Amino acid sequence: MQETNTVEIKKQIEDRSFKRYVLSVTSGQEELVMENLKERINKQHLNEDVVEFMNPKVNETSIKKGEKVVKQRKLYPWYLFFKSRMNDRIWYIVRNTPGVRLIVGAETRPVPLTDTEYQEMMKQINQSQERSALNVPYNPEDVVMLKTGDFKGMQGTIKEIDAEKGQVVVQIEMLWRLTPVIIDIDKIELL
């Protein structure tokens, strides 16, 4: 029985098939840890065993001071993902890289993501990419001023917001009537 457990552990640590693993890393150090891991793996000539690193990010667009600002947001802060065969050398390098706190799920040996867990994570990443179009700091009924175009300097009330297109419908008063104007979100400012 003891011999079977030893063989089982050895098989887990010396897995020749590619699997995906999750690392918990120091906050804000994801990129640095990833670069350190790549460098250490390269120096040990293990590039054929570790084939992919991933730190998923999405672009978020927001409006700051009336200007459109795009910045990247980490989907999984404090985590890195890598695809690798696993053996004692790789496990040692990963565990002893500065900034790596632990291999998620591993107490005595690394535990890979299941295919279902990986597919669910990729689905979440794709959904986040689709939803990350634009964070709009305005609400319907906000009073705004138009900054450009034929109606520059006019005030109006937001009636509709289309975050996907990055546009709003603003009702302005022209010739004693309320007139809807469609304008880009970055071309207005809150009063």
Residue pairs with C-beta under 8 A, 6 or more apart in sequence:
9 108
9 109
12 86
12 109
12 110
13 86
13 87
13 88
13 91
13 109
13 110
14 86
14 87
14 88
15 85
15 86
15 87
15 112
16 85
17 85
18 51
18 83
18 84
18 85
19 83
19 84
19 85
19 86
19 112
19 113
20 81
20 82
20 83
20 112
20 113
20 118
21 81
21 82
21 83
21 84
21 86
21 94
21 103
21 104
21 110
21 111
21 112
21 113
22 79
22 80
22 81
22 103
22 104
22 105
22 113
23 33
23 79
23 80
23 81
23 82
23 94
23 100
23 101
23 102
23 103
23 104
24 78
24 79
24 100
24 101
24 102
24 103
24 104
25 33
25 78
25 79
25 80
25 99
25 100
25 101
26 33
26 78
26 99
26 101
27 77
27 78
28 77
29 99
30 55
30 74
30 77
30 78
30 79
30 80
31 55
32 99
33 80
33 97
33 98
33 99
33 100
34 53
34 55
34 80
36 97
36 98
36 99
37 50
37 53
37 80
37 82
37 93
37 94
37 97
37 100
38 53
40 93
40 97
41 47
41 49
41 50
41 90
41 93
44 89
44 93
46 89
46 90
46 93
49 84
49 85
49 87
49 90
50 82
50 83
50 84
50 85
50 90
51 83
51 84
52 82
52 83
53 80
53 81
53 82
54 80
54 81
54 82
54 83
55 74
55 76
55 79
55 80
55 81
56 74
56 75
56 76
56 81
56 125
56 128
57 72
57 73
57 74
57 75
58 72
58 73
58 75
58 125
58 128
58 129
58 132
59 70
59 71
59 72
59 73
59 132
60 70
60 71
60 72
60 73
60 132
60 135
61 68
61 69
61 70
61 132
61 133
61 134
61 135
61 166
62 68
62 69
62 71
62 134
62 135
62 137
63 69
63 135
63 136
63 137
63 138
63 185
63 186
65 189
66 147
66 186
66 187
66 188
66 189
67 186
68 166
68 185
68 186
73 132
75 124
75 125
75 128
79 104
81 113
81 121
82 94
84 90
86 110
86 112
91 103
91 109
91 110
94 100
94 103
94 110
95 102
95 103
103 110
103 111
104 111
105 111
113 121
133 163
133 164
133 166
134 163
134 164
134 166
134 185
135 163
136 161
136 163
136 168
136 185
137 190
138 144
138 158
138 161
138 168
138 185
138 188
138 190
139 158
139 161
140 158
140 159
140 160
140 161
141 157
141 158
142 157
142 158
142 190
143 155
143 156
143 157
143 190
143 191
144 155
144 156
144 157
144 158
144 168
144 170
144 188
144 189
144 190
144 191
145 153
145 154
145 155
145 156
145 188
145 189
145 191
146 152
146 153
146 154
146 155
146 156
146 170
146 172
146 181
146 183
146 187
146 188
147 187
147 188
147 189
148 187
149 183
149 187
151 172
151 181
151 183
154 172
154 173
155 172
155 191
156 170
156 171
156 172
156 173
156 181
157 170
157 171
158 168
158 169
158 170
158 188
159 169
159 170
159 171
159 180
160 168
160 169
161 168
161 169
161 185
162 168
162 169
166 184
166 185
166 186
167 182
167 183
167 184
167 185
168 182
168 183
168 185
168 188
169 180
169 181
169 182
170 180
170 181
170 183
170 188
171 178
171 179
171 180
171 181
172 178
172 179
172 181
173 179
